[in-house]
Amino acid sequence: MIITEQKEFDEILRSLGGCERVFLVGCGVCAATWGTGGEEETREMAARLDEAEKDCTGWVVTEEATCDVRTTRRLLRRNKEQVAPADALLVLACGAGVQTVASLVDVPVYPALNTLFLARLQNLSVCDERCRLCGACILAETAAICPVTLCPKGLMNGPCGGYQDGRCEVDRERDCAWVAIYERMEAQGQRERFMVIREPKDWREDRHPGFINKRQRAPS
């Protein structure tokens, strides 16, 4: 899940600048689940804009993720009578969602949220970052625990010399990722795999901005 947080309202107003008529787009997947851009939050944002003397021409929450061009395009077309009068769109979604909406309209599009990270959702109040989207997943080699994300140093072999009592040198409040990897491998009878020396990470696989066309990929 993509984790987001709502921007300060003053920052949102500054970004809208001289735009007086605003249409809102919320995200029905990640932002809705995390409580930053679902129906309740989008409705609340519309009310706050009205209080700030902005004319909210309407709002929608996408049925799928806002970053899905197909469904977002259909939704905007379905609500074109409310979208057309707007001189700006405000999007309560991740950065990909904001850029998707911006590609579909001819007026300025602004974000209402900050995009934080890709997370494992523990419950509706707690999450933790689990993936750096690095493009070369090594979870098969590390007992499905990602050291690129969970080790502050991003070590491909560990633990480092600074860990203590299973805790990280950088932050004594957090568990050492490599100790966790070792303990899981040992519990699964795979301790010998821990002794394999891994090559330094090839950051060329960390392709940003990313692009892929599955239809052009050769079959494996």
HELIX and SHEET records of a PDB file:
HELIX    1   1 PHE A    9  LEU A   16  1                                   8    
HELIX    2   2 CYS A   30  TRP A   34  1                                   5    
HELIX    3   3 GLU A   39  GLU A   51  1                                  13    
HELIX    4   4 VAL A   69  ARG A   78  1                                  10    
HELIX    5   5 LYS A   80  VAL A   83  1                                   4    
HELIX    6   6 GLY A   95  ALA A  102  1                                   8    
HELIX    7   7 LEU A  139  GLU A  141  5                                   3    
HELIX    8   8 PRO A  147  LEU A  150  1                                   4    
HELIX    9   9 ALA A  177  ALA A  187  1                                  11    
HELIX   10  10 ARG A  191  PHE A  194  1                                   4    
HELIX   11  11 TRP A  203  GLU A  205  5                                   3    
HELIX   12  12 LYS A  214  GLN A  216  5                                   3    
SHEET    1   A 3 ILE A   2  GLN A   6  0                                        
SHEET    2   A 3 LEU A 113  LEU A 121 -1                                        
SHEET    3   A 3 CYS A 127  CYS A 131 -1                                        
SHEET    1   B 4 ASP A  55  VAL A  61  0                                        
SHEET    2   B 4 ARG A  21  GLY A  26  1                                        
SHEET    3   B 4 ALA A  88  LEU A  92  1                                        
SHEET    4   B 4 VAL A 109  PRO A 111  1                                        
END                                                                             
